[in-house]
Amino acid sequence: MSVANMTKSKDTFLTHFEQLENQGSGAAAWLLPTRKAAFARFAEDGFPTTRDEDWRYTNVAPIAGGSFTRGCEVESKVTTKQIEPFLFTDDCMLLVCINGQYMSELSQLGEIPEGLVVCNLSEAAQSHSDIVEAHLARVASTKQAPLAALNTAMMDDGLFVYIKKGVTVTKPIHILFLTDADNGAVSTHPRNLIVAEASSQVSVVETYGTLSGKSHFTNAATEIIALDNAHVFHYRLQCESEDAYHVSTMQIHQHRDSQVHAFGMSLGSALVRNNIATVLDGPGGHCSLGGLYLVDGTQHVDNFLTVDHAKPNCTSREFFKGVLQGEGKGIFRGRIIVRKDAQKTDAVQTNRSLLLSDKAMVESKPQLEILADDVKCTHGATIGQINEDELFYLQTRGINEQAARSLLVFAFASECLSDVRIESLRKHLSKRLLTRLPHGELLGDS
C-alpha cells in the first residue's frame, strides 16, 4: 500500500476521532485520556503491513485504503422482525447494537438476576465507573496491536457484564452487533467488557451480522477477566456480508482455578482477522479455545492465537478447523508460551483443514515456546481433502454424490460444535453451517 493511501486512511480516522472528542460521545471524563493515548499509539504505528511478522499473511490494505463513515452518523430504522434471523432463543438477555449504537427499543433484558450487572458499555462507564475504570483497556494491550489501539480510541457502544462473587447466571447473555450500510460504507468499533468475580459463572454470546449494504468495517474488541474459580463460556458468530471487513481482538486474563471456554465461528466477510490472547495468571487455570471457519470465493480468514502459561499447573486446549473452497485462504497461527515457573503445564494445540478445491490455500503454523522443564505440550496440523473411500461407501448406500460430499463435510466441521453447551445455540450454528456448505440444503434438518 502506498504511503499516500496510508496517510489518507490515518487522516480519515483522525477526523473521526476529533469528531468523537468534540461530541463528547457521552463518555465519562476518566475515559478521555485512555482514548487519546490509544489514538496516539495508532497514529504512531498506523495500519499493520505484510512486513510485520504477525501480519505477514494478511494484507489489510483494503481496510486502510477504504472510505468509511462513522456508523453512528448513519441513520438506521431497524425493526424487531429484521433481527429475528440472528436470534437463537427467546430465553436470554438480549442487547442489540445497530451501527455501533445501543438500541434499547430492540433489546430485551427482562429481569436481571441479583448479583449480575448487564448493560451497554456507555451506560456502565457512567453508572459503574469504578468497575469499568479498573478493568477497561487494562487487559487488551495496544502496544503491539494498532487495530486494538484504534478500537480503544474509537470504541462505540458494547456490552458490560459484571458477575459478583459466587453468582451463577443461568440464562445466556446475547449481544447482537448489526451493521446497516445501505447508505454507504461505515466503520464500527464495538467494545465488550466481561468481569467474573470469584466462583461465578456466566455464558455470553456475541453475534456480528449485516442487515443491508455491502462493504463495511467492523473492528471489535472483547476483554474477559476471570477471577479465582470463575467459569466463563464465550461464543462468537461472525456472519457479516462477504464484502465486509472484520477484525476482532479478544484478550482473556485468568486467575487461580478459573476456566474460560471460548468458541468462534467465522462465516462471512471478505477479510477476517481474529486475534485471541490468553494469560493463565493463576495456578490451576484452564483455557479452551475453539474455532471453525468456512471460506469461499476469495475470502480470507486469519486466526492468530497466543496462550501464555504464566503460572504452574494450568491446562489449555486449542482446536480449530477450516473448510475452504473456491480461491479462499485460511490462516492459523497458534503460539503457546510456557514461562519458566509454569511447571506441570498441559497444553494441546490442533488445527485441521479440509480443502474442497484446487485453488484454496491454507497456512498453518503451530508454535511452542517452552522455558519450563516439567511440562506436557503437543501441537499438530493436518490438511486434507474428502476421503474418496468414505465417499464411495456412502454412495453404495444409496446417497447421491452431492449429498454424500455435503454429509462428509458437515461431519468434519460440526465436530467443533460439540462443545457448545447451549443447545439452542448449537442448533442455530448447525443451521448456519449447512447454509454455507456446498449442497448443504440436501441434508435438510440433519
ZIRA-V721544 format. One record per run of one state. SS is the DSSP state (a for helix, b for strand, c for the rest). FROM is the first residue (numbers start at 1). LEN is the number of residues. If there is no record, write none. Layout:
SS_FROM_LEN ; SS_FROM_LEN
//
This chain:
c_1_2 ; a_3_21 ; c_24_5 ; a_29_17 ; c_46_7 ; a_53_3 ; c_56_5 ; a_61_4 ; c_65_4 ; b_69_2 ; a_71_3 ; c_74_6 ; a_80_7 ; c_87_5 ; b_92_7 ; c_99_2 ; b_101_2 ; c_103_5 ; b_108_1 ; c_109_7 ; b_116_5 ; a_121_7 ; c_128_1 ; a_129_7 ; c_136_10 ; a_146_9 ; c_155_4 ; b_159_5 ; c_164_4 ; b_168_1 ; c_169_3 ; b_172_10 ; c_182_4 ; b_186_3 ; c_189_2 ; b_191_6 ; c_197_4 ; b_201_13 ; c_214_3 ; b_217_10 ; c_227_4 ; b_231_9 ; c_240_5 ; b_245_10 ; c_255_4 ; b_259_8 ; c_267_4 ; b_271_10 ; c_281_5 ; b_286_10 ; c_296_4 ; b_300_10 ; c_310_5 ; b_315_10 ; c_325_4 ; b_329_10 ; c_339_7 ; b_346_10 ; c_356_5 ; b_361_10 ; c_371_5 ; b_376_9 ; c_385_3 ; a_388_9 ; c_397_4 ; a_401_19 ; c_420_3 ; a_423_14 ; c_437_3 ; a_440_4 ; c_444_3
//
